[in-house]
Amino acid sequence: MDYVKLKETLIKVREAAIEAAKGEDGGTANLDTVTVELPHARETKVEQIASEAGLHASKTNWIGVRYFIFPPSCGQGNARVRATEAMKRVLNEAGYSTLMYCRMD
């Protein structure tokens, strides 16, 4: 597990989410977030790195062992959707396996 690459990517993820969330925030309130598969990663290390990047991560067993990487404070409707989609795009471009978790509040 390359923790340096993960931290660099999560910093970019946060920046992309903040930028994508700008604008209107209509639509349904939601709890959308991105999930990422991080084989052989240590949970405490992932949480620490996410925190250092200004994000929050939580390990889950949703469709296998994955980490929810929650968007930074960016709205609760369409803005959150855009932020989550941007996060997913950046993680995918960096080579990580992701899924988007979509849930209406």
C-alpha positions in Angstrom: 0.0 0.0 0.0 1.5 3.3 -1.1 0.4 5.7 1.6 2.3 8.7 0.2 0.3 8.3 -3.1 -2.9 7.9 -1.2 -2.3 11.1 0.7 -1.4 13.1 -2.4 -4.5 11.7 -4.1 -6.8 12.5 -1.2 -5.6 16.1 -1.2 -6.5 16.4 -4.9 -9.8 14.6 -4.1 -10.7 17.3 -1.5 -9.8 20.1 -3.8 -11.9 18.6 -6.7 -14.9 18.1 -4.4 -14.8 21.7 -3.1 -14.6 23.1 -6.7 -17.3 20.8 -8.0 -19.7 21.7 -5.2 -19.7 25.4 -6.1 -23.1 26.6 -7.4 -26.7 25.6 -6.7 -27.5 23.0 -4.1 -31.1 22.1 -5.0 -32.5 18.6 -5.3 -32.9 15.9 -2.8 -30.9 15.9 0.4 -28.5 12.9 0.2 -25.7 11.0 1.9 -23.8 10.3 -1.3 -20.1 9.4 -0.9 -17.4 7.6 -2.7 -16.0 4.2 -1.7 -12.6 3.0 -2.5 -11.0 -0.4 -2.3 -7.7 -0.4 -0.5 -6.4 -3.9 -0.2 -3.9 -4.6 2.6 -4.3 -1.0 4.0 -4.3 -0.5 7.7 -7.5 1.1 8.9 -5.9 3.5 11.3 -3.4 4.7 8.7 -6.1 5.3 6.1 -8.1 7.3 8.7 -5.1 9.3 9.7 -4.1 10.1 6.0 -7.7 11.1 5.2 -7.7 13.4 8.2 -4.4 15.0 7.2 -5.9 15.6 3.7 -9.0 17.3 5.3 -11.4 14.4 4.8 -13.0 11.7 6.8 -12.6 8.0 6.0 -14.5 5.0 7.5 -13.9 1.3 6.8 -17.0 -0.6 5.8 -18.0 -4.1 4.5 -20.3 -2.7 1.8 -19.7 -4.9 -1.2 -16.5 -6.2 0.2 -14.0 -4.3 2.4 -13.9 -0.7 1.3 -13.5 2.7 2.7 -16.1 5.5 2.6 -14.4 8.8 1.8 -16.8 11.4 2.7 -17.0 14.7 0.8 -15.9 17.8 2.7 -18.7 20.1 3.9 -20.1 21.0 0.6 -23.9 21.0 0.7 -26.5 18.3 0.9 -28.2 18.1 -2.5 -26.9 18.5 -6.0 -23.7 20.1 -4.7 -22.9 16.9 -2.8 -23.6 14.8 -5.8 -21.2 16.8 -7.9 -18.6 16.7 -5.2 -18.9 12.9 -4.8 -18.7 12.4 -8.6 -15.5 14.6 -8.7 -14.0 12.6 -5.9 -14.7 9.4 -7.7 -13.1 10.8 -11.0 -9.9 11.8 -9.3 -9.5 8.5 -7.4 -10.2 6.6 -10.7 -7.6 8.7 -12.6 -5.1 7.8 -9.9 -5.8 4.1 -10.4 -8.0 3.3 -7.5 -11.0 1.0 -7.7 -14.1 3.0 -6.6 -17.8 2.8 -6.3 -20.3 5.6 -5.6 -22.6 5.1 -2.7 -25.9 6.9 -3.3 -28.6 7.3 -0.6 -31.3 9.8 -0.1 -31.6 11.3 3.3 
